[in-house]
Amino acid sequence: MILFSASLFFPVSSVWGQDSKTWSLQAGIGELNMLENSYDDGKNYVTEDQGNVFYLSADYHLRKHFSLTGGLTLEQEGLFTEFADGIGLKTVNMLGLHLGAKYYFFPQKWVFQPFVGASVLTNALQLGHHRGETHVVTKQGYPDCHGMLSYDVSCPAVSLSPRIGVDIHLLSSLSLCLDYDYRIGLWGHNKAKLRFIDGPRTGEIMGIDERNIRSCVSIGLKMDFPAKPVSQKAQNNLWQLLFFWIESKTGNY
């Protein structure tokens, strides 16, 4: 394991070859965290709301270190996450295209490929004001309490997103991708109030007022094209690592 860890920091041209990839396809999932938490007039605070991200994107490599990227992104934002067994008592969906660029620091044949970048995300759902009220049942915090949730949602049509991340080569043309980005929604908001109608907090009201500023941590897989054949040595190393991992989980190693 020490030798394997050390090898990740050095070029491995015998496995990954020269800088020849032209474009890539990437798919992944992530977790959102809403970065603005608010309260109602009674100063009843609500903790950070969360959400999900699903994306499909393509990279086009203009130069050895510079790529254009674009694709489709689905975001699911939860309201009152702390009281739900999922991402929220109500879900707000956003769907649109993203377009941006990434700059890689190391030669393509290196295992670790850290990068910085930026993207513009568009959205075609929940534009304008969507208001309503619905009956909800809490699952966390105060389980099985009933309440009335009133909301005023207006999602941003455009968000700006600086990002950092790293691609880790698993095979000659397959990489594990880890990303962190900070999404700044232009206009839009998520406003909601939850009024408890039974249980220990009967009559209390909690509120949120979020301006669609959120962070996202995501993980995905990327395939480079034209794809390269995988050497027998790389296959054996991968199977060995998988075997060691399974053995460690079963307690036999």
Salt bridges, closest charged atoms under 4 A:
ASP59 OD2 - LYS102 NZ 2.71
ASP59 OD2 - LYS222 NZ 3.70
GLU75 OE2 - ARG183 NH1 2.75
GLU75 OE1 - ARG214 NE 3.05
GLU77 OE2 - ARG214 NE 3.74
ASP152 OD1 - HIS129 ND1 3.02
ASP152 OD2 - ARG131 NE 3.51
ASP152 OD1 - HIS189 NE2 3.41
ASP167 OD2 - LYS222 NZ 2.53
ASP179 OD2 - ARG163 NH2 2.42
ASP181 OD2 - ARG183 NE 2.47
ASP198 OD2 - HIS146 ND1 2.93
GLU204 OE1 - ARG201 NH2 2.65
ASP209 OD2 - ARG211 NH2 3.22
ASP224 OD2 - LYS21 NZ 3.78
